[in-house]
Every structure is written in C-alpha cells, then in structure tokens.
Amino acid sequence: MDYLGLAAKYIPIVVLGLLPIMNPLSTVPLFLELTKRMSPERKHQQARRACLYALSILAVFLFIGNGIITLFGISLAGIRVAGGLIILVLAFRMLFSGEGEAASIEAEATEIKRAELDFSFSPLAMPSLAGPGSIAVVMSYGSQIPDDAQVFGHFIVICGISITVLIAYIALAGSAWIARFLGEHGIQAVTKIMGFLLTCIAVQFIASGVRDFSQTL
C-alpha cells in the first residue's frame, strides 16, 4: 500500500473539511479583545495554549467517537446527518450575519476582567476553535475510517487536525497584523467565503448520511 500517496491525498481533504468550520479568522476579533491588555509574550502564550487545548479536544473526540456511537446506539449515517445539520446552521450564521462561532460570545467576553486571566481553554479553545461544528467534522471523518485501516486512518485525521490547528495558531499569533491588514470589512468578507465553503461541506455530509440511510431500508 502506498501510504505516502494516501497521506498526500487525504490529509489535505481533512484540512479543507475542518478549516472552514474552525475558521481561525473569526476568532481573531475575540482574541484581540480578550488579550488587548496583555503583553506580547502573554498573547503568544494564550494563542499557543488555546491551540494545544483545541488539538487535544478534537483528538479525544476522534478516538472516543466510535465508543459514543456504540454506547448510545447511534448509526454512522445518523452521525453524518446530525453533523451536517450542525455545520449547516453555523454556515448560515456566517453567511447571513457575518459572524462566526466565536463572535457569538464576544459580547460576553467584553464583560470579563482581562488583566492576567487565562482565556486559552474557554472561550478560545472551546467553543471558538474546537466547537460543536469542529467536533462534528472530526467525528464524521472518524466514522468513515475503514475497519482494516484504523491506525493509518486515525493518523491521517490527526495530521489533518494538527495542520489546521497550526494554521489557527499562526492566525492568532499574527492577529494584530491580520486586523490591520484586512480591517473589519475584510474579516467579514473572509468569514462569508468560509461560510459558503462550509455550506457545501455540510450538504455533502447530509447527502452522504441520507444515502447510507436509504441503503439500509
């Protein structure tokens, strides 16, 4: 088996499926607001911790996803349809309101004392980066790993998650520069583009789940 070729083929698919729903650019305004009174070193620490937490959360759900399915008697088709619906709702919010998942809690964040508090786990890692949409995507990918390639399949998904989280870290670490370069309208435009791509991914998940349902009837 050409493992290198398969990795080169499927890792980008995982990244392209997860990146729009994680949408690090939508977390940039929240990150800037929460860390505006922090030193540059502290800001980088918060970005690093948030991304490590997000990676851990998604990895845990990747590995226990099948256990959850077995425990509650949920079919793989049901996971795909439910995940697609969750992603679709988030995509519509991004398309029609111009706000990502992180922006919905930005108003609450402005009421929090920001001196030297740790925001890396909540709200940055969860629910901003590793929110329900990201978890649904990871569980959906996990449910599609063939039984005879579990180790390699999980390795592929973990690599995809790691690359996506690395992109998120670059976005958060360079948040001040991104804000100056794009401006408020630029960030909103990118969020809407991500929302459209996310809608396409959600429809694909739902269609795949419905197809699997029809085959079992």
Secondary structure, 3 states (H helix, E strand, C coil): CCHHHHHHHHHHHHHHHHHHHHCHHHHHHHHHHHCCCCCHHHHHHHHHHHHHHHHHHHHHHHHHHHHHHHHHCCCHHHHHHHHHHHHHHHHHHHHHHCCCCHHHHHHHHCCCCCCCCCCHHHHHHHHHHCCHHHHHHHHHHHHCCCHHHHHHHHHHHHHHHHHHHHHHHHHHHCHHHHHHHHHHHHHHHHHHHHHHHHHHHHHHHHHHHHHHHHHHC
